[in-house]
């Protein structure tokens, strides 16, 4: 960390301690909400979502060859292939905007082009099957379908826009190196690596399986009732694979890569969660910015209402599937259908914590560009949907 960065952090902490009126009831409540949100995040998401995601990212960095990454996600890979894979990747990963970050960092740092990488970054939390199904069930099939279609196109458009804007940077990342290295010579067959990766993805999916709504006795509830049995079974299977298929050196490299991703991303996430909790609070709990104030700004289908919904959604932190009950309450309070879709498209894919962490991976300039693209697209699609259903 540069000395100037350390100085600015210390200066900001000092100014906050000196000038912020911590004895004011609103400030106290906001501070309480910040730490309550951090506790909620630690209890609900770290063990079941983030830790598996970090291990998957470490596995990608160690066991997925650079040639394989470049084949599907490289800056010069076939666009149809790379964007097709990236845009639908979220259908099997029930992850939030923070949990997808280690996976994004893994493929981006292995040489993936910024276009396919950001398409994957958007699709991970935005297009997972669980969220689409719950949206259609709770908020109506029209909104669920609009979310699914909009998210798939969003990931492609956002990725292609980033690739075009930063096309020179992508070329510089591959300059001076062999763009398509030979596949690594490995004694282990590819089906073993594939099964190993699939097992970890399944652990992530089942461990993070959300609790069903009260009274729901369908497939969702059945899977939730057996999720830990399945997860334990998958962990045992993973342990057998690690014992029989991998060398000690490979396992050490895997753990070291996982730890590296965690140290790069996790501290930034914690800071971002505290800031988001202080400003916006948890769902149903008021912090510095009142929820009633937000609701009053997103009624109807004006440009401002959709824009504000997109920006609010981009800043707020949504754990996987929590955006649905939050929107249910907001719609019940008068939120328009257009702004609701705009928030659905911007919210799960972005959050203040994830913005901070993304900046640590690909820089502030690219992160700001990506956020602006998502907000603009969400606003435009929200207005169009509001006009169609209005």
The 8 nearest C-alpha neighbors of each residue, nearest first, counted from 0:
[[1, 2, 4, 5, 3, 6, 8, 7],
 [0, 2, 4, 3, 5, 6, 7, 8],
 [3, 1, 5, 4, 6, 0, 7, 8],
 [4, 2, 6, 5, 1, 7, 0, 8],
 [3, 5, 7, 1, 2, 6, 8, 0],
 [6, 4, 2, 8, 3, 7, 9, 1],
 [5, 7, 3, 9, 4, 8, 10, 2],
 [6, 8, 10, 4, 9, 5, 11, 3],
 [9, 7, 11, 5, 10, 6, 12, 4],
 [8, 10, 12, 6, 7, 11, 13, 5],
 [11, 9, 7, 13, 12, 8, 6, 14],
 [10, 12, 14, 8, 13, 9, 7, 15],
 [13, 11, 9, 15, 10, 14, 16, 8],
 [12, 14, 10, 16, 11, 15, 17, 9],
 [15, 13, 17, 11, 16, 12, 18, 10],
 [14, 16, 12, 19, 13, 17, 18, 11],
 [15, 17, 13, 14, 18, 19, 12, 21],
 [18, 16, 14, 15, 13, 19, 20, 12],
 [17, 19, 15, 14, 16, 20, 13, 21],
 [18, 20, 15, 21, 16, 17, 14, 26],
 [21, 19, 22, 23, 18, 26, 17, 16],
 [20, 22, 23, 26, 19, 27, 24, 16],
 [21, 23, 20, 24, 27, 26, 25, 19],
 [22, 24, 26, 21, 25, 20, 27, 28],
 [25, 23, 27, 26, 28, 22, 21, 29],
 [26, 24, 28, 27, 23, 29, 287, 286],
 [27, 25, 29, 23, 28, 24, 21, 30],
 [28, 26, 24, 30, 25, 29, 21, 23],
 [27, 29, 31, 25, 26, 30, 24, 32],
 [30, 28, 286, 277, 26, 32, 31, 27],
 [29, 31, 33, 27, 32, 28, 277, 26],
 [30, 32, 28, 29, 33, 34, 35, 27],
 [33, 31, 35, 29, 280, 30, 34, 276],
 [34, 32, 276, 277, 273, 30, 36, 31],
 [33, 35, 37, 36, 31, 32, 38, 273],
 [36, 34, 32, 38, 37, 33, 31, 39],
 [37, 35, 39, 33, 34, 38, 276, 32],
 [36, 38, 34, 40, 35, 39, 272, 41],
 [37, 39, 35, 41, 40, 36, 34, 42],
 [40, 38, 36, 42, 37, 41, 43, 35],
 [39, 41, 37, 38, 44, 43, 42, 36],
 [42, 40, 38, 45, 39, 43, 44, 37],
 [43, 41, 39, 40, 44, 38, 45, 46],
 [44, 42, 40, 41, 39, 45, 47, 46],
 [43, 45, 48, 40, 47, 46, 41, 42],
 [44, 46, 49, 41, 48, 47, 50, 43],
 [47, 45, 50, 44, 48, 49, 43, 42],
 [46, 48, 206, 207, 44, 45, 49, 50],
 [49, 47, 44, 45, 51, 207, 50, 46],
 [48, 50, 45, 52, 98, 51, 53, 46],
 [49, 51, 53, 52, 46, 48, 45, 54],
 [52, 50, 54, 53, 49, 203, 48, 55],
 [51, 53, 49, 55, 50, 54, 56, 48],
 [54, 52, 56, 50, 55, 51, 101, 257],
 [53, 55, 57, 51, 257, 56, 52, 58],
 [56, 54, 58, 52, 57, 53, 59, 51],
 [57, 55, 102, 105, 53, 59, 58, 54],
 [56, 58, 257, 256, 54, 60, 55, 59],
 [57, 59, 55, 61, 56, 60, 62, 253],
 [58, 60, 63, 56, 57, 61, 62, 105],
 [61, 59, 57, 58, 105, 62, 63, 56],
 [62, 60, 58, 59, 253, 63, 57, 252],
 [63, 61, 58, 59, 64, 60, 192, 253],
 [64, 62, 59, 61, 60, 65, 67, 68],
 [65, 63, 66, 67, 62, 183, 68, 182],
 [64, 66, 68, 67, 109, 69, 63, 110],
 [65, 67, 69, 64, 180, 68, 179, 182],
 [68, 66, 70, 64, 65, 69, 63, 71],
 [69, 67, 65, 70, 66, 71, 72, 111],
 [68, 70, 73, 66, 72, 67, 71, 111],
 [69, 71, 67, 68, 76, 66, 73, 72],
 [70, 72, 81, 69, 68, 73, 76, 80],
 [73, 71, 111, 81, 69, 115, 68, 112],
 [74, 72, 69, 111, 112, 76, 75, 70],
 [73, 75, 112, 76, 169, 111, 72, 113],
 [74, 76, 73, 77, 112, 69, 78, 72],
 [77, 75, 73, 74, 70, 78, 71, 72],
 [78, 76, 80, 79, 81, 75, 71, 70],
 [77, 79, 81, 80, 82, 76, 83, 75],
 [78, 80, 77, 82, 81, 83, 84, 76],
 [79, 81, 83, 78, 77, 82, 84, 71],
 [82, 80, 71, 72, 78, 84, 83, 79],
 [81, 83, 85, 84, 115, 79, 86, 80],
 [82, 84, 80, 86, 81, 85, 79, 87],
 [83, 85, 81, 82, 86, 87, 88, 80],
 [86, 84, 119, 82, 88, 83, 87, 118],
 [87, 85, 83, 154, 122, 151, 84, 82],
 [86, 88, 89, 85, 90, 84, 83, 122],
 [89, 87, 85, 90, 86, 84, 123, 91],
 [88, 90, 123, 127, 122, 126, 92, 91],
 [89, 91, 127, 128, 126, 88, 87, 92],
 [90, 92, 89, 127, 88, 93, 128, 204],
 [91, 93, 89, 94, 127, 90, 123, 204],
 [94, 92, 127, 204, 91, 129, 124, 319],
 [93, 95, 124, 92, 98, 319, 99, 123],
 [94, 96, 319, 124, 98, 97, 318, 347],
 [95, 97, 348, 124, 349, 99, 98, 347],
 [98, 96, 353, 95, 100, 99, 352, 268],
 [97, 99, 49, 95, 100, 94, 96, 48],
 [100, 98, 102, 97, 96, 101, 94, 123],
 [99, 101, 103, 102, 98, 97, 104, 96],
 [102, 100, 104, 103, 56, 53, 99, 105],
 [101, 103, 56, 105, 99, 100, 104, 52],
 [104, 102, 100, 105, 101, 106, 120, 107],
 [105, 103, 101, 107, 102, 106, 108, 100],
 [104, 106, 56, 102, 103, 108, 107, 60],
 [105, 107, 109, 103, 108, 104, 111, 102],
 [108, 106, 111, 104, 109, 110, 105, 116],
 [107, 109, 110, 105, 106, 104, 111, 60],
 [110, 108, 106, 107, 65, 111, 105, 60],
 [109, 111, 108, 107, 69, 73, 112, 106],
 [112, 110, 73, 107, 72, 106, 69, 109],
 [111, 113, 74, 73, 114, 72, 115, 116],
 [112, 114, 116, 162, 115, 117, 111, 161],
 [113, 115, 158, 162, 159, 117, 116, 161],
 [116, 114, 118, 72, 117, 82, 158, 112],
 [117, 115, 113, 119, 118, 114, 107, 112],
 [118, 116, 120, 119, 158, 114, 115, 113],
 [117, 119, 154, 158, 115, 121, 120, 116],
 [118, 120, 85, 122, 116, 117, 121, 123],
 [121, 119, 117, 118, 122, 123, 103, 116],
 [122, 120, 118, 348, 119, 154, 123, 117],
 [121, 123, 89, 125, 119, 126, 86, 154],
 [122, 89, 124, 121, 120, 125, 119, 99],
 [125, 123, 95, 94, 348, 96, 122, 347],
 [126, 124, 122, 348, 123, 347, 127, 150],
 [127, 125, 89, 122, 90, 124, 150, 147],
 [126, 128, 90, 89, 93, 129, 130, 92],
 [127, 129, 90, 131, 130, 132, 126, 91],
 [130, 128, 132, 131, 127, 133, 93, 320],
 [129, 131, 133, 320, 132, 128, 127, 134],
 [130, 132, 134, 128, 133, 129, 143, 147],
 [133, 131, 135, 129, 134, 130, 128, 136],
 [134, 132, 136, 130, 135, 131, 137, 129],
 [135, 133, 143, 131, 138, 137, 132, 136],
 [136, 134, 143, 140, 139, 132, 133, 138],
 [135, 137, 133, 134, 139, 138, 132, 140],
 [138, 136, 134, 135, 139, 133, 323, 327],
 [137, 139, 134, 135, 136, 142, 327, 140],
 [140, 138, 135, 141, 142, 136, 137, 143],
 [139, 141, 135, 143, 142, 144, 136, 138],
 [142, 140, 144, 143, 139, 145, 135, 138],
 [141, 143, 145, 144, 140, 139, 146, 135],
 [142, 144, 135, 140, 134, 146, 141, 145],
 [143, 145, 147, 141, 146, 142, 140, 148],
 [146, 144, 142, 148, 143, 147, 149, 141],
 [145, 147, 143, 149, 144, 148, 150, 142],
 [148, 146, 144, 150, 145, 149, 126, 131],
 [149, 147, 145, 151, 150, 146, 144, 152],
 [148, 150, 146, 152, 147, 151, 145, 153],
 [149, 151, 153, 147, 152, 148, 146, 126],
 [152, 150, 153, 148, 154, 149, 86, 147],
 [151, 153, 155, 149, 150, 154, 156, 148],
 [154, 152, 150, 156, 151, 155, 157, 149],
 [153, 155, 118, 157, 151, 152, 86, 121],
 [154, 156, 158, 152, 153, 157, 118, 82],
 [157, 155, 153, 159, 158, 154, 160, 152],
 [158, 156, 160, 154, 155, 159, 153, 161],
 [159, 157, 114, 118, 155, 161, 117, 160],
 [158, 160, 162, 156, 114, 161, 157, 155],
 [159, 161, 157, 163, 158, 162, 156, 164],
 [162, 160, 164, 158, 114, 159, 163, 165],
 [161, 163, 114, 159, 166, 165, 160, 164],
 [162, 164, 166, 160, 161, 165, 159, 114],
 [165, 163, 161, 162, 166, 160, 167, 159],
 [164, 166, 168, 162, 167, 163, 161, 169],
 [167, 165, 163, 169, 162, 168, 164, 170],
 [168, 166, 170, 169, 165, 171, 164, 163],
 [169, 167, 171, 165, 170, 166, 172, 113],
 [168, 170, 172, 166, 167, 171, 74, 112],
 [169, 171, 167, 168, 173, 172, 174, 166],
 [170, 172, 174, 168, 173, 169, 167, 175],
 [171, 173, 169, 170, 174, 168, 110, 175],
 [172, 174, 171, 170, 176, 178, 175, 169],
 [175, 173, 171, 176, 172, 170, 178, 177],
 [174, 176, 173, 177, 171, 172, 178, 170],
 [177, 175, 174, 173, 178, 172, 179, 180],
 [176, 178, 179, 180, 175, 173, 174, 181],
 [177, 179, 176, 173, 180, 69, 174, 66],
 [178, 180, 66, 177, 181, 69, 70, 65],
 [181, 179, 66, 177, 178, 182, 65, 183],
 [182, 180, 183, 66, 179, 184, 65, 64],
 [181, 183, 66, 184, 180, 64, 67, 65],
 [184, 182, 185, 181, 64, 66, 180, 65],
 [183, 185, 182, 186, 181, 187, 64, 188],
 [186, 184, 187, 183, 188, 189, 182, 62],
 [185, 187, 188, 184, 189, 183, 244, 245],
 [186, 188, 185, 189, 191, 244, 192, 245],
 [189, 187, 190, 191, 186, 192, 185, 193],
 [188, 190, 192, 191, 193, 187, 194, 185],
 [191, 189, 193, 188, 192, 194, 187, 195],
 [190, 192, 194, 189, 193, 188, 195, 187],
 [193, 191, 195, 189, 194, 190, 196, 188],
 [194, 192, 190, 196, 191, 195, 197, 189],
 [193, 195, 197, 191, 196, 192, 190, 198],
 [194, 196, 192, 198, 193, 197, 191, 199],
 [197, 195, 193, 199, 198, 194, 192, 200],
 [198, 196, 194, 200, 199, 195, 193, 201],
 [199, 197, 201, 195, 196, 200, 194, 202],
 [198, 200, 202, 196, 201, 197, 203, 195],
 [199, 201, 197, 203, 202, 198, 204, 196],
 [202, 200, 204, 198, 203, 199, 205, 197],
 [203, 201, 199, 200, 205, 204, 230, 206],
 [202, 204, 200, 201, 206, 51, 205, 207],
 [203, 205, 201, 207, 202, 206, 93, 208],
 [206, 204, 208, 207, 202, 226, 203, 201],
 [205, 207, 47, 203, 208, 204, 202, 230],
 [206, 208, 47, 205, 204, 48, 203, 209],
 [209, 207, 205, 206, 204, 223, 210, 226],
 [208, 210, 207, 211, 223, 320, 319, 129],
 [209, 211, 223, 212, 208, 220, 219, 213],
 [212, 210, 220, 215, 209, 219, 213, 223],
 [211, 213, 215, 214, 210, 220, 216, 209],
 [214, 212, 215, 211, 216, 210, 220, 217],
 [215, 213, 216, 212, 211, 220, 217, 219],
 [214, 216, 213, 212, 217, 211, 220, 219],
 [217, 215, 220, 214, 218, 221, 219, 211],
 [218, 216, 219, 220, 215, 221, 222, 211],
 [217, 219, 221, 220, 222, 216, 223, 215],
 [218, 220, 222, 217, 221, 223, 211, 216],
 [219, 221, 223, 216, 218, 217, 222, 211],
 [222, 220, 218, 224, 223, 219, 217, 225],
 [221, 223, 225, 219, 224, 220, 226, 218],
 [222, 224, 226, 220, 221, 225, 219, 210],
 [225, 223, 221, 222, 226, 220, 227, 228],
 [224, 226, 222, 228, 223, 227, 229, 221],
 [227, 225, 223, 229, 205, 228, 222, 224],
 [228, 226, 230, 229, 225, 231, 206, 205],
 [227, 229, 231, 225, 230, 226, 232, 233],
 [228, 230, 232, 226, 227, 231, 233, 225],
 [229, 231, 227, 233, 232, 228, 202, 226],
 [232, 230, 234, 228, 233, 229, 227, 235],
 [233, 231, 229, 235, 230, 234, 228, 236],
 [232, 234, 236, 230, 231, 235, 237, 229],
 [235, 233, 237, 231, 236, 232, 238, 230],
 [234, 236, 238, 232, 237, 233, 231, 239],
 [235, 237, 233, 239, 234, 238, 232, 240],
 [238, 236, 234, 240, 235, 239, 233, 241],
 [237, 239, 235, 241, 240, 236, 234, 242],
 [240, 238, 242, 236, 237, 241, 243, 235],
 [241, 239, 237, 243, 238, 242, 244, 236],
 [240, 242, 238, 245, 239, 244, 243, 237],
 [241, 243, 239, 240, 244, 238, 245, 246],
 [242, 244, 240, 241, 245, 239, 246, 238],
 [243, 245, 240, 241, 242, 246, 187, 191],
 [246, 244, 241, 243, 249, 242, 247, 250],
 [245, 247, 249, 248, 250, 244, 242, 241],
 [246, 248, 250, 249, 251, 245, 252, 242],
 [247, 249, 251, 246, 250, 252, 245, 253],
 [250, 248, 252, 246, 247, 251, 253, 245],
 [249, 251, 253, 247, 252, 248, 254, 246],
 [250, 252, 248, 254, 253, 249, 255, 247],
 [253, 251, 255, 249, 250, 254, 256, 248],
 [254, 252, 250, 256, 251, 255, 57, 58],
 [253, 255, 257, 251, 256, 252, 258, 250],
 [254, 256, 252, 258, 257, 253, 251, 259],
 [257, 255, 57, 259, 253, 258, 254, 252],
 [258, 256, 57, 254, 260, 54, 255, 259],
 [259, 257, 261, 255, 256, 260, 254, 262],
 [258, 260, 256, 262, 261, 257, 255, 263],
 [261, 259, 263, 257, 258, 262, 264, 256],
 [260, 262, 258, 265, 264, 259, 263, 257],
 [263, 261, 259, 260, 264, 265, 258, 266],
 [262, 264, 260, 261, 259, 265, 266, 359],
 [263, 265, 261, 267, 356, 262, 266, 260],
 [264, 266, 268, 261, 267, 262, 263, 269],
 [267, 265, 269, 268, 264, 270, 262, 263],
 [268, 266, 270, 265, 269, 356, 264, 271],
 [267, 269, 271, 265, 352, 266, 270, 272],
 [268, 270, 272, 266, 271, 267, 273, 265],
 [271, 269, 267, 273, 268, 272, 274, 266],
 [352, 270, 272, 268, 274, 269, 273, 351],
 [271, 273, 275, 269, 352, 274, 270, 276],
 [274, 272, 33, 276, 270, 271, 275, 277],
 [275, 273, 277, 271, 276, 272, 278, 270],
 [276, 274, 272, 278, 277, 273, 279, 271],
 [275, 277, 33, 280, 273, 279, 274, 32],
 [276, 278, 33, 29, 274, 275, 30, 280],
 [279, 277, 287, 275, 276, 288, 286, 280],
 [280, 278, 276, 286, 288, 275, 277, 287],
 [281, 279, 276, 286, 32, 285, 284, 277],
 [280, 282, 284, 36, 283, 276, 32, 279],
 [283, 281, 284, 325, 280, 285, 279, 321],
 [282, 284, 281, 285, 290, 280, 325, 328],
 [285, 283, 281, 282, 280, 286, 32, 290],
 [284, 286, 289, 280, 290, 283, 287, 279],
 [287, 285, 29, 280, 279, 288, 278, 277],
 [286, 288, 278, 29, 289, 279, 25, 277],
 [287, 289, 286, 279, 278, 290, 285, 292],
 [290, 288, 292, 291, 285, 286, 287, 293],
 [291, 289, 293, 292, 294, 285, 288, 279],
 [292, 290, 294, 289, 293, 295, 288, 296],
 [291, 293, 295, 290, 289, 294, 296, 288],
 [294, 292, 290, 296, 291, 295, 297, 289],
 [295, 293, 291, 296, 297, 292, 290, 334],
 [296, 294, 292, 293, 297, 291, 298, 333],
 [295, 297, 294, 293, 304, 298, 292, 307],
 [298, 296, 304, 334, 294, 295, 308, 338],
 [297, 299, 334, 335, 333, 296, 304, 295],
 [300, 298, 335, 301, 297, 304, 334, 337],
 [301, 299, 337, 385, 304, 335, 382, 305],
 [300, 302, 304, 303, 299, 305, 382, 298],
 [301, 303, 305, 304, 306, 300, 382, 378],
 [302, 304, 306, 301, 305, 307, 297, 296],
 [303, 305, 297, 301, 307, 306, 302, 296],
 [306, 304, 338, 378, 308, 302, 307, 303],
 [307, 305, 303, 309, 378, 308, 304, 302],
 [306, 308, 310, 304, 309, 305, 303, 311],
 [307, 309, 305, 311, 342, 338, 306, 310],
 [308, 310, 342, 306, 312, 341, 307, 374],
 [311, 309, 313, 307, 312, 308, 306, 374],
 [312, 310, 308, 314, 313, 309, 307, 315],
 [311, 313, 346, 342, 309, 315, 310, 314],
 [312, 314, 346, 349, 310, 350, 345, 311],
 [313, 315, 350, 351, 311, 312, 310, 316],
 [316, 314, 350, 312, 313, 311, 351, 317],
 [315, 317, 350, 318, 314, 351, 275, 352],
 [318, 316, 347, 322, 321, 319, 315, 346],
 [317, 319, 95, 321, 320, 316, 322, 347],
 [318, 320, 95, 321, 94, 317, 93, 124],
 [321, 319, 322, 130, 323, 318, 209, 317],
 [322, 320, 323, 318, 319, 317, 324, 325],
 [321, 323, 325, 320, 317, 324, 326, 347],
 [322, 324, 326, 321, 325, 320, 134, 327],
 [325, 323, 327, 326, 322, 321, 328, 320],
 [326, 324, 322, 328, 327, 323, 329, 321],
 [327, 325, 329, 323, 328, 324, 330, 322],
 [328, 326, 324, 330, 325, 329, 323, 331],
 [327, 329, 331, 326, 325, 330, 332, 324],
 [328, 330, 326, 332, 331, 334, 327, 325],
 [331, 329, 334, 333, 332, 327, 328, 326],
 [330, 332, 328, 329, 333, 327, 334, 326],
 [333, 331, 329, 330, 334, 328, 294, 327],
 [332, 334, 330, 331, 298, 335, 329, 294],
 [333, 335, 330, 298, 297, 329, 332, 294],
 [336, 334, 299, 298, 337, 338, 300, 339],
 [335, 337, 339, 385, 338, 340, 334, 384],
 [336, 338, 385, 381, 382, 339, 340, 384],
 [337, 339, 305, 341, 308, 340, 335, 381],
 [340, 338, 336, 342, 337, 341, 335, 343],
 [341, 339, 343, 337, 342, 381, 338, 344],
 [342, 340, 381, 377, 338, 344, 309, 343],
 [341, 343, 312, 309, 345, 308, 339, 346],
 [344, 342, 340, 346, 341, 345, 339, 347],
 [343, 345, 341, 342, 377, 346, 340, 150],
 [346, 344, 342, 313, 309, 312, 343, 348],
 [345, 347, 312, 313, 342, 343, 349, 348],
 [346, 348, 349, 317, 124, 125, 96, 345],
 [349, 347, 96, 121, 124, 125, 346, 345],
 [350, 348, 313, 346, 96, 347, 345, 353],
 [349, 351, 314, 316, 313, 353, 315, 352],
 [350, 352, 314, 354, 353, 271, 275, 315],
 [271, 353, 351, 268, 355, 350, 272, 354],
 [352, 354, 356, 350, 97, 355, 351, 357],
 [355, 353, 357, 351, 356, 352, 350, 358],
 [356, 354, 358, 352, 353, 357, 267, 351],
 [355, 357, 353, 359, 358, 354, 267, 264],
 [358, 356, 354, 360, 359, 355, 353, 361],
 [359, 357, 362, 363, 355, 356, 360, 361],
 [358, 360, 356, 357, 362, 361, 355, 264],
 [359, 361, 357, 358, 362, 104, 356, 263],
 [362, 360, 358, 359, 357, 365, 366, 363],
 [363, 361, 358, 364, 365, 359, 360, 366],
 [362, 364, 358, 366, 365, 367, 361, 359],
 [365, 363, 367, 366, 362, 368, 358, 361],
 [364, 366, 368, 367, 363, 362, 369, 361],
 [365, 367, 363, 369, 368, 364, 358, 370],
 [368, 366, 370, 364, 369, 365, 363, 371],
 [369, 367, 365, 371, 366, 370, 372, 364],
 [368, 370, 366, 372, 367, 371, 365, 373],
 [371, 369, 367, 373, 372, 368, 374, 366],
 [370, 372, 374, 368, 373, 369, 375, 367],
 [373, 371, 369, 375, 370, 374, 376, 368],
 [372, 374, 370, 376, 371, 375, 377, 345],
 [373, 375, 377, 371, 309, 372, 376, 378],
 [376, 374, 378, 372, 377, 373, 371, 379],
 [375, 377, 379, 373, 378, 374, 380, 372],
 [378, 376, 341, 374, 380, 375, 379, 344],
 [377, 379, 305, 306, 381, 375, 376, 341],
 [380, 378, 376, 382, 381, 377, 375, 383],
 [379, 381, 383, 377, 382, 378, 384, 376],
 [380, 382, 337, 341, 378, 384, 340, 379],
 [383, 381, 385, 337, 379, 380, 384, 300],
 [384, 382, 380, 386, 381, 385, 387, 379],
 [385, 383, 387, 381, 386, 337, 382, 380],
 [384, 386, 337, 382, 388, 383, 336, 387],
 [385, 387, 389, 383, 384, 388, 382, 300],
 [388, 386, 384, 385, 389, 383, 382, 337],
 [389, 387, 385, 386, 384, 336, 337, 141],
 [388, 386, 385, 387, 336, 384, 300, 337]]
